[in-house]
Amino acid sequence: MFKRSFAILLIVLTNACNNEPDAPLPTANFYVDNAACNSGCYVYFYDQSSHAVAWEWDFGNGIFSTYQNDSVFYNDPGLYEVTLTVWNADQIEDAVSKTITIN
């Protein structure tokens, strides 16, 4: 009887020790440089997210990117909603959107 209980306890303890802790939750954020420029200009986007290991940008003009920081050329004036989606090591995502104005 003792051997059986010991074996079960050993399996439970071994499994508990092999579990890795959850990755910290990601928080999406970014900084925009050269927004409000005159059309026919580059706008620069800088990731300021925490706990991110993967990125996806939607620049609001049909262009997407998976770089951490990127720039995009805006041909036409208008309002553009830019969205950054980030993922942590556990594939949990967070997203943030900001509207920029191109004159």
C-alpha positions as a printed Julia matrix, in Angstrom:
103×3 Matrix{Float64}:
  0.0    0.0     0.0
  2.82   2.41    0.81
  4.56   1.88   -2.56
  1.41   2.75   -4.5
  0.81   6.01   -2.58
  4.44   7.02   -2.93
  4.37   6.45   -6.71
  1.23   8.55   -7.13
  2.7   11.37   -5.05
  5.91  11.27   -7.06
  4.01  11.57  -10.36
  1.96  14.51   -9.08
  5.05  16.34   -7.82
  6.94  15.7   -11.06
  4.09  17.09  -13.18
  3.72  20.14  -10.94
  7.43  20.95  -11.3
  7.36  20.72  -15.11
  4.71  23.4   -15.59
  6.16  26.69  -16.75
  4.64  29.88  -15.37
  2.35  31.87  -17.65
  3.99  34.63  -19.65
  3.08  38.17  -18.54
  0.06  39.58  -20.36
  0.92  41.82  -23.3
 -0.09  45.48  -23.45
 -0.13  47.0   -26.94
  1.02  50.58  -27.42
  2.88  52.59  -30.05
  4.29  56.01  -30.85
  3.74  57.81  -34.17
  6.3   60.18  -35.7
  5.53  62.56  -38.59
  1.75  62.17  -38.33
 -0.18  65.16  -39.72
  2.31  65.43  -42.59
  1.25  66.52  -46.07
  0.2   63.62  -48.3
  3.0   61.97  -50.18
  4.92  61.38  -46.94
  6.33  58.66  -44.73
  4.96  58.13  -41.22
  7.03  56.2   -38.7
  5.58  53.8   -36.13
  7.45  52.68  -33.02
  6.32  49.83  -30.8
  6.03  50.7   -27.1
  4.26  47.5   -26.05
  5.16  45.46  -23.02
  5.69  41.68  -22.97
  5.25  41.33  -26.75
  7.09  38.74  -28.83
  5.16  39.17  -32.11
  3.61  42.18  -33.84
  1.11  42.91  -36.6
  0.46  46.4   -37.91
 -2.56  47.47  -39.94
 -1.74  50.94  -41.25
 -5.3   51.68  -42.33
 -4.42  51.99  -46.02
 -4.35  48.31  -47.0
 -0.74  47.81  -45.92
  0.22  45.37  -43.14
  3.53  44.56  -41.45
  4.9   42.12  -38.88
  8.0   44.16  -38.02
  8.29  45.51  -34.5
  8.82  49.07  -35.82
  8.01  50.2   -39.33
  7.15  53.11  -41.6
  4.62  53.49  -44.36
  4.11  55.94  -47.22
  0.71  57.66  -47.35
 -0.19  58.89  -50.85
 -3.56  60.47  -50.09
 -4.81  62.89  -47.45
 -7.36  61.61  -44.95
 -7.93  59.95  -41.6
 -6.32  56.55  -41.15
 -6.97  54.17  -38.27
 -3.72  52.37  -37.43
 -3.93  49.19  -35.34
 -1.11  47.33  -33.63
 -1.81  43.8   -32.43
  0.79  42.09  -30.24
  1.16  38.59  -28.79
  3.05  37.34  -25.75
  4.95  34.05  -25.5
  1.68  32.21  -24.67
  0.01  33.59  -27.83
 -2.31  35.87  -25.86
 -3.01  39.04  -27.82
 -3.76  42.67  -27.16
 -4.44  45.46  -29.64
 -4.57  49.24  -29.74
 -5.78  51.61  -32.46
 -4.95  55.26  -33.09
 -6.23  57.6   -35.77
 -3.72  59.67  -37.7
 -4.44  62.57  -40.04
 -2.61  62.98  -43.31
 -3.08  66.5   -44.77
